[in-house]
Amino acid sequence: MKKGYFYIAAILVALLLLPFHHLGYSLGDSIFKAVGLSPWSKINNTGFHLPAIIGILLLIVGTSGTVKFYKPKYPKILRRIIIGCCVFFIVVPYVSEGTMYLLKHNSNEIDSIDVADLKCRYKTDEGNSVIADCTFELYNYGKAEKISLKPVLNNEFKQFEFQSNTLSLDSHSKLNMSMQFNGIQKDESVVVSGSLGEVYLDLEIIE
């Protein structure tokens, strides 16, 4: 019976690693980063996604073991596990979003702001000017009223430097944004356009 509990625990751990929360990445990513580990086997978010691999293996082992031990007493145990996991995956994004609004309700610090689904396209012009058109979701869990934000780039796009924009916010709000950022490129010989690779928004609370 104790071994049966082990398999149930394996399922529960898998459910801590695999579901995606409201920001678009898995709970496992957050757990790995919280303990100072990269969720990817290689640098720059490449290679194998470790939370997914570990979670899937645990889910397979846990489900097969639980069914083996408990099916004689609970013939519908496999169906219940499948339904329970599906419901959990569906509910997690709503629960995680609501939890953040609750925990950060009275905060006006930078950790009360989150950005999700960030995508940027850029185009350069003659001289050294460059423009980035970005779309993203912004969550203001707390009471911040105004922020500054700008794209920050890695790898080959480090040549681009953008100016900050300011944005006024409503408390406890979610925004779907489309914003243009102006900047310069250090290498004036490059005149191109396309999608930006590794990009994040540098945020600062103004008030």
Solvent accessible surface area in square Angstrom, and as a share of the most:
residue,aa,sasa,rsa
1,M,146,0.65
2,K,174,0.74
3,K,121,0.51
4,G,0,0.00
5,Y,131,0.50
6,F,121,0.50
7,Y,32,0.12
8,I,64,0.32
9,A,48,0.37
10,A,5,0.04
11,I,15,0.08
12,L,105,0.52
13,V,67,0.38
14,A,0,0.00
15,L,19,0.10
16,L,95,0.47
17,L,14,0.07
18,L,22,0.11
19,P,0,0.00
20,F,114,0.48
21,H,18,0.08
22,H,26,0.12
23,L,21,0.11
24,G,53,0.51
25,Y,82,0.31
26,S,4,0.02
27,L,38,0.19
28,G,0,0.00
29,D,11,0.06
30,S,42,0.27
31,I,71,0.36
32,F,27,0.11
33,K,117,0.49
34,A,87,0.68
35,V,101,0.58
36,G,68,0.65
37,L,103,0.51
38,S,67,0.43
39,P,4,0.03
40,W,73,0.26
41,S,54,0.35
42,K,132,0.56
43,I,145,0.73
44,N,76,0.39
45,N,100,0.51
46,T,65,0.38
47,G,41,0.40
48,F,140,0.58
49,H,36,0.16
50,L,59,0.29
51,P,0,0.00
52,A,29,0.23
53,I,72,0.36
54,I,72,0.37
55,G,0,0.00
56,I,90,0.45
57,L,105,0.52
58,L,48,0.24
59,L,42,0.21
60,I,107,0.54
61,V,69,0.40
62,G,0,0.00
63,T,25,0.15
64,S,68,0.44
65,G,5,0.05
66,T,4,0.02
67,V,26,0.15
68,K,157,0.67
69,F,78,0.32
70,Y,25,0.10
71,K,105,0.45
72,P,117,0.73
73,K,150,0.64
74,Y,85,0.32
75,P,96,0.61
76,K,114,0.48
77,I,26,0.13
78,L,80,0.40
79,R,146,0.53
80,R,140,0.51
81,I,23,0.12
82,I,92,0.47
83,I,96,0.49
84,G,39,0.37
85,C,17,0.10
86,C,70,0.42
87,V,80,0.46
88,F,75,0.31
89,F,76,0.31
90,I,116,0.59
91,V,63,0.36
92,V,12,0.07
93,P,39,0.24
94,Y,161,0.61
95,V,84,0.48
96,S,20,0.13
97,E,43,0.19
98,G,40,0.38
99,T,54,0.32
100,M,48,0.21
101,Y,41,0.16
102,L,138,0.69
103,L,125,0.62
104,K,46,0.20
105,H,82,0.37
106,N,113,0.58
107,S,26,0.17
108,N,80,0.41
109,E,108,0.48
110,I,79,0.40
111,D,80,0.42
112,S,0,0.00
113,I,8,0.04
114,D,36,0.19
115,V,40,0.23
116,A,6,0.05
117,D,89,0.46
118,L,39,0.19
119,K,122,0.52
120,C,5,0.03
121,R,142,0.52
122,Y,23,0.09
123,K,104,0.44
124,T,17,0.10
125,D,85,0.44
126,E,152,0.68
127,G,41,0.40
128,N,56,0.29
129,S,47,0.31
130,V,2,0.01
131,I,49,0.25
132,A,0,0.00
133,D,63,0.33
134,C,1,0.00
135,T,66,0.38
136,F,7,0.03
137,E,43,0.19
138,L,1,0.00
139,Y,4,0.01
140,N,0,0.00
141,Y,0,0.00
142,G,0,0.00
143,K,95,0.40
144,A,0,0.00
145,E,97,0.43
146,K,67,0.28
147,I,0,0.00
148,S,18,0.11
149,L,1,0.00
150,K,64,0.27
151,P,5,0.03
152,V,45,0.26
153,L,11,0.05
154,N,51,0.26
155,N,74,0.38
156,E,116,0.52
157,F,24,0.10
158,K,124,0.53
159,Q,42,0.19
160,F,10,0.04
161,E,83,0.37
162,F,15,0.06
163,Q,120,0.53
164,S,62,0.40
165,N,39,0.20
166,T,91,0.53
167,L,23,0.12
168,S,78,0.50
169,L,15,0.08
170,D,103,0.53
171,S,53,0.34
172,H,66,0.29
173,S,20,0.13
174,K,92,0.39
175,L,47,0.23
176,N,117,0.60
177,M,39,0.18
178,S,93,0.60
179,M,27,0.12
180,Q,93,0.41
181,F,0,0.00
182,N,79,0.41
183,G,7,0.07
184,I,79,0.40
185,Q,2,0.01
186,K,132,0.56
187,D,64,0.33
188,E,103,0.46
189,S,94,0.61
190,V,41,0.23
191,V,92,0.53
192,V,68,0.39
193,S,76,0.49
194,G,15,0.14
195,S,66,0.42
196,L,13,0.07
197,G,48,0.46
198,E,56,0.25
199,V,28,0.16
200,Y,111,0.42
201,L,15,0.08
202,D,64,0.33
203,L,33,0.17
204,E,113,0.51
205,I,44,0.23
206,I,83,0.42
207,E,100,0.45
